[in-house]
């Protein structure tokens, strides 16, 4: 499929960084809303996601969102992945309104241009909710009445179309503005994605802003002393990027002998945000609209260093804006210390008196003390809910598996899947070219009806059905129904439609999804690749052995059971509007019933058609019975199924040993199935010498094998899908990657 194309391989091989789950969850919400839940379930299946949804605060590989876009484009066959990346950008803006972030966007500015100038500040405002977010840098470098040129810089790759979708949706939803966005230039490097977007929109407001800036009153110049008293956390920088002066509150954080004036800014501070070089032109360009964060590189005052040992804070961070003072020909960094708690403030040697009263820093710290306890309680509650949600999700998946298991026991799996996909039940009607129908019939059940009370009859029937169901569950068959005369019916060949359907659905994909876990048991039940007649033969012999354990409560003897099967065409479909029942119709079912009733007690009677499917079998022996008279049929040739060949017993034993060696995780799933099958065969009394076929060796001596060339080449496959033979496993139906 497209998702395993070279594009996806490029996504998988590049350096991975992480992104928050809110981006992926918004994409999921958009796909489900626009393209339907079924489309999203298919994406989950194709990409082998462990869960159907994402945790908004969880961390995931950033390439997942591109994989989803690639997969969606391949599924819908409409547009390129870039189209869906832009769609995901729009979905994100619509989705985060559920978390109240739209309020921040609505107050970002009166006009769309104000929003573009404030994007960087908006990202900075979310640092508490998403502390590990690596937000991109947005910077307006040109502006006119027709729009702006927006510079986008990020370490992520492949998010250009995602950004376009976000810009369009923000303009439409919050500013009622229709915009046109195109890539003007791509100046990306090996380390960064750098795109120049031309954003066209009605930007006439820029003229009015210019006029307002011109019409300002003329006031006397303030002195430098007044300036530095108003801004105690400022740094004055000259065009050579040297520090000219620093505010008093900054000086108090360092030793008295620390020299600031005349030293290069980069020697004393490092820039944290934005991710740019400390150059004069960049300060002038980015300083107009971008929030700067700088961190000290030199030691704090010794008393402060002693305090900080208990908190782990080694430096001071300053956050603010770069402003160019024309008359001074210098840039002043108007900042304030980045503080989260009062403990942090004390640890770096600051007090409330040192802070700016006009910027609200002191008020935020004091109110933060009051709300810290409530915030921590809310966080703990959220974590508890997340844990409970994950546990509930696991329980939901387990109940879904149980529900499917129950449904598949009542209706063939491929029919159940059609119903789940929305196909109307009474419209399902299918023709089977060849199926094999087994009847098990208790000759002396009439005595139970005549001599026992109704409650005892129910108990007796239930006991018989439970024993037979336990046998049937070990084979790739479907139990059709239990008739009033205690006839037990099982059919092989119906499930082959599921195999063909699964092969068709997955032929264009190489990704194994979790939804195929049910197919593992399907393969375990038929590890040798038996055809339908051979499968029924194995089941009949198993029923024969376990049926001897059933005691007739009326006679205190074992039930006298007859078994018979016939192969042929039939028509199947759903009957009923409320209580669905899958029924088969045709002469094949009637003939199978008559084959069973005309047989002998304790033997398996088969028709000539079934014999034709078994005559070249490597696993089961048959013998000619003769002509048997049947009602409505006259005399027909019939046969006895006499038992399994030594090869079948040997291979089943070696298969069981192979599975047990493969891993304990799957041993429990197959132990009961395989051991019961082998024990049933042994109890029949067949003790022929076992062949010395060495299934796990690369070379085999033909002289030591009990299988002739004619038997090896003879066909024994009907209506079944043949899978490729694995080099490490002799059983074509089992693939170890499903288990280990």
C-alpha positions as CSV (number, residue, x, y, z in Angstrom):
1,X,0.0,0.0,0.0
2,X,0.9,3.6,-0.2
3,X,1.7,3.6,3.5
4,X,4.8,1.4,3.0
5,X,6.0,3.5,0.0
6,X,9.3,5.2,-0.1
7,X,7.7,8.3,1.4
8,X,6.7,6.5,4.6
9,X,10.1,4.9,4.8
10,X,11.7,8.3,4.7
11,X,9.5,9.4,7.5
12,X,10.5,6.3,9.6
13,X,14.2,6.7,9.1
14,X,14.7,10.3,9.9
15,X,15.6,11.5,13.5
16,X,12.5,11.3,15.7
17,X,11.4,14.0,18.1
18,X,8.3,13.9,20.2
19,X,5.0,15.8,20.1
20,X,2.1,16.1,22.5
21,X,-0.9,13.8,21.9
22,X,-3.3,16.7,21.6
23,X,-2.1,17.1,17.9
24,X,-2.8,13.4,17.2
25,X,-6.1,13.4,19.1
26,X,-7.3,16.4,17.1
27,X,-6.4,14.6,13.9
28,X,-8.4,11.5,15.1
29,X,-11.4,13.7,16.0
30,X,-11.3,15.3,12.5
31,X,-11.1,12.0,10.7
32,X,-14.0,10.5,12.7
33,X,-16.1,13.7,12.2
34,X,-15.6,14.1,8.5
35,X,-14.7,10.7,7.1
36,X,-16.5,8.4,9.6
37,X,-15.5,6.1,12.4
38,X,-14.9,3.2,10.1
39,X,-12.2,5.1,8.3
40,X,-10.4,5.8,11.5
41,X,-10.6,2.2,12.6
42,X,-9.0,1.2,9.3
43,X,-6.2,3.7,9.9
44,X,-5.7,2.2,13.4
45,X,-5.6,-1.3,11.8
46,X,-3.2,-0.3,9.0
47,X,-0.7,1.6,11.2
48,X,-1.0,-1.0,14.0
49,X,-1.8,1.4,16.8
50,X,-2.0,-0.1,20.2
51,X,-5.0,2.1,21.2
52,X,-7.8,3.7,19.3
53,X,-7.1,7.2,20.8
54,X,-4.3,9.3,22.2
55,X,-3.7,10.9,25.6
56,X,-3.6,14.7,25.1
57,X,-0.7,15.2,27.5
58,X,1.1,12.1,26.3
59,X,4.3,12.2,24.2
60,X,4.4,10.5,20.8
61,X,6.7,10.3,17.8
62,X,6.2,13.3,15.6
63,X,6.2,11.2,12.4
64,X,2.9,9.6,13.5
65,X,0.8,12.5,12.2
66,X,2.5,12.3,8.8
67,X,1.9,8.5,8.7
68,X,-1.8,9.1,9.4
69,X,-1.9,11.6,6.5
70,X,-0.2,9.1,4.2
71,X,-2.5,6.3,5.2
72,X,-5.7,8.5,4.9
73,X,-4.7,9.6,1.4
74,X,-4.2,6.0,0.4
75,X,-7.5,4.8,1.9
76,X,-9.6,7.6,0.4
77,X,-7.7,7.9,-3.0
78,X,-8.6,11.6,-3.0
79,X,-5.7,14.1,-2.9
80,X,-2.2,14.0,-1.6
81,X,-0.9,13.7,2.0
82,X,-0.2,17.4,2.0
83,X,-4.0,18.0,1.6
84,X,-4.7,16.0,4.8
85,X,-1.8,17.6,6.7
86,X,-3.5,21.0,6.0
87,X,-6.8,19.4,7.1
88,X,-5.2,18.2,10.3
89,X,-4.0,21.8,11.0
90,X,-7.6,23.0,10.6
91,X,-8.8,20.2,12.9
92,X,-6.3,21.2,15.6
93,X,-7.7,24.7,15.8
94,X,-11.3,23.4,16.0
95,X,-10.3,20.8,18.6
96,X,-8.4,22.9,21.1
97,X,-11.5,25.0,21.7
98,X,-12.6,22.1,23.9
99,X,-9.8,23.0,26.3
100,X,-10.4,26.7,26.3
101,X,-7.4,27.7,24.3
102,X,-9.6,29.6,21.8
103,X,-10.1,32.3,24.5
104,X,-6.4,33.0,24.3
105,X,-6.6,33.4,20.5
106,X,-9.6,35.6,20.7
107,X,-7.8,38.1,22.9
108,X,-4.5,38.0,20.9
109,X,-5.6,41.1,19.0
110,X,-8.4,43.0,17.4
111,X,-7.2,42.2,13.9
112,X,-5.6,39.2,12.1
113,X,-2.3,41.1,11.8
114,X,-2.2,41.4,15.6
115,X,-2.6,37.7,15.9
116,X,0.3,37.0,13.5
117,X,2.5,39.4,15.5
118,X,1.5,37.6,18.8
119,X,1.9,33.9,17.8
120,X,5.2,33.6,19.6
121,X,3.7,35.0,22.8
122,X,0.7,32.6,22.5
123,X,3.1,29.7,22.4
124,X,4.9,31.0,25.4
125,X,1.6,31.2,27.3
126,X,1.1,27.4,27.0
127,X,4.5,26.5,28.6
128,X,2.9,25.5,31.9
129,X,0.3,23.2,30.3
130,X,2.9,21.7,27.9
131,X,6.3,22.2,29.5
132,X,8.2,20.0,27.0
133,X,6.7,21.6,23.9
134,X,9.3,22.6,21.3
135,X,7.3,25.4,19.8
136,X,8.2,26.8,16.4
137,X,9.2,30.4,15.8
138,X,6.9,32.8,13.9
139,X,8.1,36.2,12.9
140,X,6.6,38.9,10.7
141,X,9.4,40.3,8.6
142,X,7.4,42.3,6.1
143,X,4.0,43.9,6.2
144,X,1.8,46.0,3.8
145,X,-1.9,46.7,3.3
146,X,-2.3,43.4,1.3
147,X,-0.8,41.1,3.9
148,X,2.5,40.0,5.5
149,X,5.5,37.8,5.0
150,X,5.7,35.3,7.8
151,X,9.0,33.6,8.7
152,X,8.5,30.1,10.1
153,X,11.4,28.3,11.8
154,X,11.3,24.9,13.4
155,X,13.4,21.7,14.0
156,X,10.5,19.6,12.8
157,X,10.1,18.5,9.2
158,X,7.1,18.2,7.0
159,X,4.7,20.6,8.9
160,X,4.4,23.3,6.3
161,X,0.9,22.3,5.2
162,X,-0.1,21.8,8.8
163,X,0.8,25.4,9.5
164,X,-1.2,26.6,6.5
165,X,-4.3,24.8,7.7
166,X,-3.9,26.4,11.2
167,X,-3.5,29.9,9.8
168,X,-6.6,29.5,7.6
169,X,-8.8,28.1,10.3
170,X,-7.7,30.8,12.8
171,X,-8.4,33.6,10.3
172,X,-11.8,32.1,9.5
173,X,-13.0,31.2,13.0
174,X,-11.7,34.1,15.1
175,X,-11.4,37.0,12.7
176,X,-13.9,36.2,10.0
177,X,-11.1,36.7,7.5
178,X,-10.5,34.8,4.2
179,X,-6.8,34.5,3.6
180,X,-4.5,33.0,1.0
181,X,-1.3,31.3,2.1
182,X,1.6,30.2,-0.2
183,X,5.2,29.3,0.3
184,X,7.2,32.3,-0.9
185,X,10.6,30.7,-0.3
186,X,12.1,27.7,1.4
187,X,15.5,28.5,3.0
188,X,15.7,25.3,5.2
189,X,19.0,24.0,6.3
190,X,20.1,20.6,7.6
191,X,19.2,21.6,11.1
192,X,16.1,23.7,10.7
193,X,13.0,24.0,8.6
194,X,12.8,27.7,7.5
195,X,9.9,28.7,5.4
196,X,8.8,32.2,4.2
197,X,5.0,32.3,3.9
198,X,3.2,35.0,2.0
199,X,-0.1,35.5,3.8
200,X,-2.5,37.6,1.7
201,X,-5.5,39.3,3.4
202,X,-7.1,42.7,3.8
203,X,-4.5,44.5,6.0
204,X,-5.7,48.2,5.6
205,X,-5.4,48.6,9.3
206,X,-1.7,48.9,9.0
207,X,-2.1,52.4,7.6
208,X,-4.2,53.5,10.6
209,X,-1.7,52.1,13.0
210,X,1.1,54.1,11.3
211,X,-1.0,57.3,11.6
212,X,-1.7,56.7,15.3
213,X,2.0,56.3,16.0
214,X,2.7,59.6,14.3
215,X,0.1,61.5,16.3
216,X,1.6,61.2,19.8
217,X,2.2,64.1,22.2
218,X,5.7,65.5,22.7
219,X,7.0,65.2,26.2
220,X,10.3,66.1,27.8
221,X,13.0,63.4,27.7
222,X,13.4,61.4,30.8
223,X,16.8,61.0,32.5
224,X,18.7,57.7,32.5
225,X,18.4,57.6,36.3
226,X,14.7,57.7,36.1
227,X,14.7,55.1,33.3
228,X,16.7,52.6,35.3
229,X,14.6,53.1,38.4
230,X,11.5,52.3,36.4
231,X,13.1,49.3,34.8
232,X,15.4,47.6,37.5
233,X,15.7,44.4,35.4
234,X,16.9,46.0,32.1
235,X,20.0,45.5,30.1
236,X,21.3,48.2,27.7
237,X,23.1,46.8,24.6
238,X,25.1,48.8,22.0
239,X,25.5,47.9,18.3
240,X,28.7,46.0,19.0
241,X,26.6,43.6,21.2
242,X,28.4,44.8,24.4
243,X,26.6,45.6,27.6
244,X,26.5,49.3,28.3
245,X,24.6,49.2,31.6
246,X,22.4,46.8,33.6
247,X,19.6,47.5,36.1
248,X,20.2,47.6,39.9
249,X,18.2,44.5,40.6
250,X,20.2,42.4,38.2
251,X,23.5,43.6,39.7
252,X,22.3,42.5,43.2
253,X,22.1,38.9,42.0
254,X,25.9,38.7,41.3
255,X,29.1,39.4,43.2
256,X,30.0,43.1,43.8
257,X,33.2,42.6,41.7
258,X,31.3,41.3,38.7
259,X,32.0,43.5,35.7
260,X,29.1,44.1,33.2
261,X,29.8,47.3,31.3
262,X,31.9,46.8,28.2
263,X,31.6,43.0,28.2
264,X,30.0,41.1,25.3
265,X,26.5,40.0,26.0
266,X,27.2,36.4,24.9
267,X,29.9,36.1,27.6
268,X,27.4,36.8,30.4
269,X,24.1,35.5,29.1
270,X,22.9,32.9,26.7
271,X,19.7,33.2,24.7
272,X,17.0,30.6,25.3
273,X,14.3,31.9,23.2
274,X,14.0,32.6,20.3
275,X,16.4,30.2,18.7
276,X,18.6,32.8,17.0
277,X,22.1,34.0,17.1
278,X,22.9,37.0,19.2
279,X,23.5,39.5,16.5
280,X,22.5,43.2,16.3
281,X,20.4,42.9,13.2
282,X,18.5,40.0,14.6
283,X,17.8,41.9,17.8
284,X,16.3,44.7,15.8
285,X,14.2,42.4,13.6
286,X,12.9,39.9,16.1
287,X,12.7,42.4,19.0
288,X,9.6,44.1,17.6
289,X,7.2,41.2,18.3
290,X,9.1,38.3,19.8
291,X,9.4,37.4,23.5
292,X,13.1,36.9,24.5
293,X,14.3,34.7,27.3
294,X,18.0,34.8,28.4
295,X,19.8,32.9,31.1
296,X,22.9,33.9,33.1
297,X,26.2,32.1,32.4
298,X,28.2,33.5,35.3
299,X,28.0,32.5,39.0
300,X,25.4,34.1,41.2
301,X,26.3,35.9,44.5
302,X,27.9,33.4,46.9
303,X,25.1,33.7,49.5
304,X,22.6,33.1,46.6
305,X,24.6,30.0,45.5
306,X,24.4,28.6,48.9
307,X,20.6,29.0,48.9
308,X,20.2,27.5,45.5
309,X,21.9,24.2,46.5
310,X,18.7,23.1,48.2
311,X,16.5,23.9,45.2
312,X,18.8,22.9,42.3
313,X,18.5,26.4,40.7
314,X,21.9,27.4,39.3
315,X,21.1,30.4,37.2
316,X,18.6,33.2,36.7
317,X,16.4,33.6,33.7
318,X,15.2,36.9,32.4
319,X,12.2,37.3,30.1
320,X,11.1,40.4,28.2
321,X,11.2,42.4,25.0
322,X,14.0,44.0,23.0
323,X,13.3,47.7,22.4
324,X,15.4,50.0,20.2
325,X,16.0,53.5,21.7
326,X,16.6,55.8,18.7
327,X,18.2,58.7,20.6
328,X,20.6,56.3,22.4
329,X,21.2,54.1,19.3
330,X,20.9,51.1,21.6
331,X,18.7,48.2,22.3
332,X,17.3,47.8,25.8
333,X,16.1,44.5,27.1
334,X,13.1,45.2,29.3
335,X,12.8,42.1,31.4
336,X,11.6,40.5,34.6
337,X,12.9,37.3,36.4
338,X,11.2,34.1,35.5
339,X,9.9,32.8,38.8
340,X,7.4,30.0,39.5
341,X,7.2,30.0,43.3
342,X,8.2,32.1,46.3
343,X,10.8,29.4,47.2
344,X,12.5,29.9,43.9
345,X,12.5,33.7,44.4
346,X,14.1,33.3,47.9
347,X,16.7,30.8,46.5
348,X,18.1,33.3,44.0
349,X,18.2,36.1,46.6
350,X,15.2,38.2,45.5
351,X,12.3,39.7,47.5
352,X,9.0,41.2,46.5
353,X,10.6,44.7,46.9
354,X,13.0,43.9,44.1
355,X,10.2,43.1,41.6
356,X,8.4,45.4,39.3
357,X,5.1,46.4,40.8
358,X,3.6,47.3,37.4
359,X,4.1,44.0,35.7
360,X,2.2,41.8,38.2
361,X,5.1,39.5,39.0
362,X,4.6,39.8,42.8
363,X,0.9,39.4,42.6
364,X,1.3,36.2,40.5
365,X,3.7,34.7,43.0
366,X,1.4,35.4,46.0
367,X,-1.7,34.1,44.3
368,X,0.3,31.1,43.1
369,X,0.9,30.1,46.6
370,X,-2.8,30.0,47.3
371,X,-3.6,28.1,44.1
372,X,-0.7,25.6,44.2
373,X,-2.5,23.2,46.5
374,X,-5.7,23.3,44.4
375,X,-3.7,22.9,41.2
376,X,-1.8,19.9,42.6
377,X,-5.0,18.3,43.7
378,X,-6.4,18.8,40.2
379,X,-3.3,17.3,38.6
380,X,-3.5,14.3,40.9
381,X,-7.2,13.9,40.1
382,X,-6.4,14.0,36.4
383,X,-3.7,11.4,36.7
384,X,-6.1,9.2,38.6
385,X,-8.7,9.6,35.9
386,X,-6.1,8.8,33.2
387,X,-5.1,5.6,35.0
388,X,-8.7,4.7,35.4
389,X,-9.4,5.4,31.8
390,X,-6.5,3.2,30.7
391,X,-7.8,0.4,32.9
392,X,-11.3,0.8,31.6
393,X,-10.0,0.7,28.0
394,X,-8.3,-2.6,28.7
395,X,-11.5,-4.0,30.2
396,X,-13.5,-2.7,27.2
397,X,-11.2,-4.4,24.8
398,X,-11.5,-7.7,26.8
399,X,-15.3,-7.5,26.8
400,X,-15.2,-6.8,23.1
401,X,-13.1,-9.9,22.6
402,X,-15.6,-11.9,24.7
403,X,-18.5,-10.5,22.8
404,X,-16.9,-11.3,19.4
405,X,-16.1,-14.8,20.7
406,X,-19.8,-15.3,21.6
407,X,-21.0,-13.8,18.4
408,X,-18.7,-16.0,16.3
409,X,-20.0,-19.1,18.1
410,X,-23.5,-18.2,17.0
411,X,-22.8,-16.9,13.5
412,X,-19.9,-17.6,11.1
413,X,-17.2,-15.0,11.5
414,X,-17.4,-13.5,8.0
415,X,-21.2,-13.1,8.4
416,X,-20.7,-11.4,11.8
417,X,-18.2,-9.0,10.2
418,X,-20.7,-8.2,7.5
419,X,-23.3,-7.3,10.1
420,X,-20.8,-5.2,12.0
421,X,-20.1,-3.3,8.8
422,X,-23.8,-2.4,8.4
423,X,-25.0,-5.1,6.0
424,X,-28.7,-5.7,6.6
425,X,-29.1,-9.2,8.0
426,X,-31.9,-10.5,5.8
427,X,-30.1,-9.4,2.7
428,X,-27.3,-11.9,3.3
429,X,-27.6,-15.0,1.2
430,X,-24.6,-16.9,-0.1
431,X,-24.0,-20.0,-2.2
432,X,-21.3,-22.5,-1.1
433,X,-19.9,-24.6,-3.9
434,X,-18.6,-27.2,-1.5
435,X,-19.0,-27.7,2.3
436,X,-18.8,-30.8,4.5
437,X,-21.6,-31.4,6.9
438,X,-21.3,-33.8,9.9
439,X,-24.2,-35.2,11.9
440,X,-23.8,-36.9,15.3
441,X,-26.9,-38.8,16.3
442,X,-27.8,-40.6,19.5
443,X,-29.9,-43.7,18.7
444,X,-31.1,-44.3,22.2
445,X,-32.1,-40.7,23.0
446,X,-35.8,-41.6,22.7
447,X,-35.4,-43.5,25.9
448,X,-34.3,-40.4,27.6
449,X,-37.4,-38.5,26.4
450,X,-39.7,-41.3,27.5
451,X,-38.3,-42.1,30.9
452,X,-36.9,-38.8,32.3
453,X,-38.5,-35.7,33.7
454,X,-38.2,-32.5,31.5
455,X,-35.6,-30.9,33.8
456,X,-33.5,-34.1,33.6
457,X,-33.9,-34.1,29.8
458,X,-32.5,-30.6,29.7
459,X,-29.6,-31.5,31.9
460,X,-28.8,-34.5,29.7
461,X,-28.9,-32.5,26.5
462,X,-26.8,-29.8,28.0
463,X,-24.2,-32.3,29.1
464,X,-24.0,-33.8,25.6
465,X,-23.8,-30.4,23.9
466,X,-21.1,-29.1,26.2
467,X,-18.9,-32.2,25.6
468,X,-19.4,-31.9,21.8
469,X,-18.9,-28.1,21.8
470,X,-15.6,-28.6,23.7
471,X,-14.5,-30.9,20.9
472,X,-15.8,-28.6,18.1
473,X,-13.9,-25.6,19.5
474,X,-10.6,-27.3,18.7
475,X,-11.3,-27.4,15.0
476,X,-11.9,-24.9,12.2
477,X,-15.6,-25.7,11.9
478,X,-18.9,-24.0,12.7
479,X,-21.5,-25.7,14.8
480,X,-24.8,-25.1,13.0
481,X,-27.5,-26.3,15.4
482,X,-28.7,-29.0,17.8
483,X,-32.0,-30.5,16.6
484,X,-34.8,-31.7,18.9
485,X,-33.8,-35.3,18.4
486,X,-30.4,-34.5,19.8
487,X,-28.7,-34.5,16.4
488,X,-25.5,-32.4,16.6
489,X,-24.5,-30.7,13.3
490,X,-21.0,-29.2,12.5
491,X,-20.0,-27.7,9.1
492,X,-16.5,-27.2,7.6
493,X,-15.9,-25.0,4.5
494,X,-17.9,-22.0,5.6
495,X,-15.0,-20.4,7.4
496,X,-13.0,-20.6,4.1
497,X,-14.9,-17.6,3.0
498,X,-13.3,-15.7,5.9
499,X,-9.8,-16.7,4.8
500,X,-10.4,-15.7,1.2
501,X,-12.0,-12.4,2.3
502,X,-9.1,-11.7,4.7
503,X,-6.5,-12.4,2.0
504,X,-8.3,-10.0,-0.3
505,X,-8.6,-7.2,2.3
506,X,-4.9,-7.4,3.3
507,X,-3.4,-8.1,-0.1
508,X,-2.3,-4.5,-0.5
509,X,-0.9,-4.1,3.0
510,X,2.1,-5.6,4.8
511,X,1.2,-4.3,8.2
512,X,-0.3,-6.8,10.7
513,X,-2.9,-5.1,12.9
514,X,-4.2,-6.1,16.3
515,X,-7.5,-6.9,14.7
516,X,-6.0,-10.0,13.2
517,X,-5.4,-11.6,16.6
518,X,-8.6,-13.6,16.1
519,X,-7.0,-15.2,13.1
520,X,-4.3,-16.7,15.3
521,X,-6.7,-19.1,16.9
522,X,-8.2,-19.8,13.4
523,X,-4.7,-20.9,12.3
524,X,-4.0,-22.8,15.5
525,X,-7.1,-25.0,14.8
526,X,-5.8,-26.1,11.5
527,X,-2.0,-26.1,11.7
528,X,-1.6,-28.8,9.0
529,X,-3.7,-27.1,6.4
530,X,-6.3,-29.8,6.3
531,X,-9.1,-29.5,3.7
532,X,-12.7,-29.4,4.9
533,X,-13.2,-33.2,4.7
534,X,-10.1,-33.9,6.6
535,X,-11.1,-31.4,9.2
536,X,-14.5,-33.0,9.7
537,X,-12.7,-36.4,9.8
538,X,-10.5,-35.2,12.7
539,X,-13.5,-33.8,14.5
540,X,-15.6,-37.0,14.0
541,X,-12.9,-39.1,15.5
542,X,-12.6,-36.7,18.4
543,X,-16.4,-36.8,19.0
544,X,-16.3,-40.5,18.8
545,X,-13.9,-40.8,21.6
546,X,-15.4,-38.2,23.9
547,X,-18.9,-39.5,23.1
548,X,-18.0,-42.7,24.9
549,X,-17.8,-40.7,28.2
550,X,-21.5,-39.7,27.9
551,X,-23.8,-41.9,30.0
552,X,-27.4,-42.4,29.2
553,X,-29.2,-41.7,32.5
554,X,-32.1,-43.9,31.4
555,X,-30.0,-47.0,30.7
556,X,-26.9,-46.2,32.8
557,X,-24.9,-47.2,29.7
558,X,-22.9,-45.1,27.2
559,X,-24.9,-43.4,24.6
560,X,-25.1,-45.3,21.3
561,X,-23.8,-42.7,18.9
562,X,-23.8,-42.7,15.1
563,X,-21.6,-40.3,13.0
564,X,-21.8,-39.5,9.3
565,X,-20.8,-36.7,6.9
566,X,-21.4,-35.7,3.4
567,X,-19.9,-33.0,1.1
568,X,-21.7,-30.9,-1.5
569,X,-23.1,-27.5,-2.3
570,X,-25.5,-25.5,-0.1
571,X,-27.1,-22.1,0.3
572,X,-26.7,-20.2,3.6
573,X,-28.2,-17.0,5.1
574,X,-29.5,-15.2,8.1
575,X,-33.1,-16.0,9.2
576,X,-35.0,-13.7,11.6
577,X,-35.1,-10.0,12.4
578,X,-34.4,-10.0,16.1
579,X,-32.8,-13.4,17.0
580,X,-30.5,-13.9,14.1
581,X,-29.9,-17.5,13.1
582,X,-27.6,-18.7,10.4
583,X,-29.2,-21.6,8.4
584,X,-28.0,-23.8,5.6
585,X,-30.4,-25.2,3.0
586,X,-30.0,-27.8,0.3
587,X,-29.9,-31.5,-0.4
588,X,-26.4,-31.7,1.1
589,X,-27.8,-31.3,4.6
590,X,-30.5,-33.9,4.1
591,X,-28.0,-36.4,2.6
592,X,-25.6,-35.9,5.5
593,X,-28.4,-36.7,7.9
594,X,-29.3,-39.9,6.1
595,X,-25.6,-40.9,5.9
596,X,-25.4,-40.6,9.7
597,X,-28.6,-42.5,10.4
598,X,-27.7,-45.4,8.0
599,X,-24.4,-46.0,9.7
600,X,-23.4,-48.2,12.6
601,X,-23.1,-47.3,16.2
602,X,-19.6,-46.3,17.2
603,X,-18.5,-45.8,13.6
604,X,-18.1,-42.8,11.2
605,X,-20.1,-43.3,7.9
606,X,-19.1,-41.1,4.9
607,X,-20.6,-40.5,1.5
608,X,-18.8,-41.1,-1.8
609,X,-18.3,-37.3,-2.4
610,X,-16.6,-37.0,0.9
611,X,-14.5,-40.1,0.1
612,X,-13.3,-38.4,-3.0
613,X,-11.9,-35.6,-0.9
614,X,-10.2,-38.2,1.4
615,X,-9.0,-40.9,-0.9
616,X,-5.6,-39.2,-1.4
617,X,-5.3,-37.9,2.1
618,X,-2.0,-38.3,3.9
619,X,-3.7,-38.2,7.3
620,X,-6.8,-40.4,7.3
621,X,-7.7,-44.0,6.2
622,X,-11.0,-45.1,4.7
623,X,-12.5,-48.4,3.7
624,X,-15.3,-49.2,1.3
625,X,-18.6,-50.2,3.0
626,X,-20.7,-51.1,0.0
627,X,-24.0,-49.9,-1.4
628,X,-26.3,-48.4,1.2
629,X,-30.0,-47.7,0.7
630,X,-31.1,-44.3,1.6
631,X,-34.6,-42.7,1.5
632,X,-35.2,-40.8,-1.7
633,X,-31.7,-41.8,-3.0
634,X,-31.8,-45.4,-3.6
635,X,-28.6,-47.4,-3.3
636,X,-25.4,-45.3,-3.1
637,X,-21.8,-46.2,-2.5
638,X,-20.6,-45.3,1.0
639,X,-17.4,-45.7,3.1
640,X,-16.2,-46.0,6.6
641,X,-13.7,-43.6,8.2
642,X,-11.4,-46.0,9.9
643,X,-9.0,-43.7,11.7
644,X,-5.9,-41.5,11.4
645,X,-2.7,-42.5,9.7
646,X,0.6,-42.5,11.6
647,X,1.7,-39.3,9.9
648,X,-1.1,-37.3,11.3
649,X,-0.4,-38.5,14.9
650,X,3.4,-37.8,14.4
651,X,2.9,-34.3,13.0
652,X,0.4,-33.3,15.6
653,X,2.8,-34.4,18.4
654,X,5.7,-32.6,16.8
655,X,3.6,-29.5,16.3
656,X,2.6,-29.5,19.9
657,X,6.3,-29.9,21.0
658,X,7.3,-27.1,18.5
659,X,4.7,-24.7,19.9
660,X,5.7,-25.4,23.5
661,X,9.3,-24.6,22.6
662,X,8.4,-21.4,20.7
663,X,7.2,-19.7,23.9
664,X,5.2,-20.0,27.0
665,X,3.0,-17.1,26.0
666,X,1.2,-19.2,23.4
667,X,1.5,-22.6,25.0
668,X,-1.5,-22.2,27.1
669,X,-3.6,-21.4,24.0
670,X,-2.8,-24.6,22.2
671,X,-2.0,-27.1,24.9
672,X,-5.6,-28.1,25.5
673,X,-6.4,-28.2,21.8
674,X,-3.4,-30.3,20.7
675,X,-3.1,-32.7,23.7
676,X,-6.8,-33.5,23.5
677,X,-6.6,-34.3,19.8
678,X,-3.6,-36.6,20.3
679,X,-5.1,-38.3,23.3
680,X,-8.3,-38.9,21.3
681,X,-6.4,-40.5,18.5
682,X,-4.5,-42.7,20.9
683,X,-7.7,-43.8,22.6
684,X,-9.0,-45.1,19.3
685,X,-6.4,-47.9,19.5
686,X,-4.3,-47.0,16.5
687,X,-0.8,-47.9,17.4
688,X,0.8,-48.2,14.0
689,X,4.6,-47.6,13.8
690,X,5.2,-43.9,13.5
691,X,7.2,-42.6,10.5
692,X,10.6,-41.2,11.0
693,X,9.9,-38.0,9.1
694,X,12.2,-35.2,10.6
695,X,10.1,-32.1,10.1
696,X,12.6,-29.7,11.4
697,X,15.7,-30.9,9.4
698,X,16.5,-29.3,6.1
699,X,17.2,-32.6,4.4
700,X,15.1,-35.8,4.7
701,X,15.9,-39.3,3.5
702,X,13.1,-40.5,1.2
703,X,13.8,-44.1,2.2
704,X,13.0,-43.3,5.8
705,X,9.7,-41.6,5.1
706,X,6.4,-43.4,5.2
707,X,4.9,-40.9,2.7
708,X,5.2,-42.0,-0.9
709,X,5.9,-39.6,-3.8
710,X,2.4,-40.3,-5.0
711,X,0.9,-39.3,-1.7
712,X,3.1,-36.3,-1.4
713,X,2.0,-34.9,-4.7
714,X,-1.6,-35.9,-4.5
715,X,-4.0,-33.1,-4.0
716,X,-5.7,-32.8,-0.6
717,X,-6.8,-29.2,-0.7
718,X,-10.3,-27.9,-1.4
719,X,-11.7,-24.4,-0.8
720,X,-8.8,-23.3,1.4
721,X,-6.2,-20.6,1.1
722,X,-2.6,-21.9,0.9
723,X,-0.1,-19.7,2.6
724,X,3.6,-19.6,1.9
725,X,5.8,-22.2,3.7
726,X,8.1,-20.7,6.3
727,X,11.7,-21.8,6.5
728,X,11.6,-22.1,10.2
729,X,8.2,-23.8,10.7
730,X,6.9,-26.8,8.8
731,X,3.2,-25.7,9.3
732,X,2.2,-23.2,6.7
733,X,-0.7,-21.9,8.6
734,X,1.3,-20.7,11.6
735,X,3.5,-17.5,11.5
736,X,5.6,-16.9,14.6
737,X,5.4,-13.1,14.3
738,X,1.8,-13.4,15.4
739,X,2.9,-15.0,18.7
740,X,6.4,-13.8,19.7
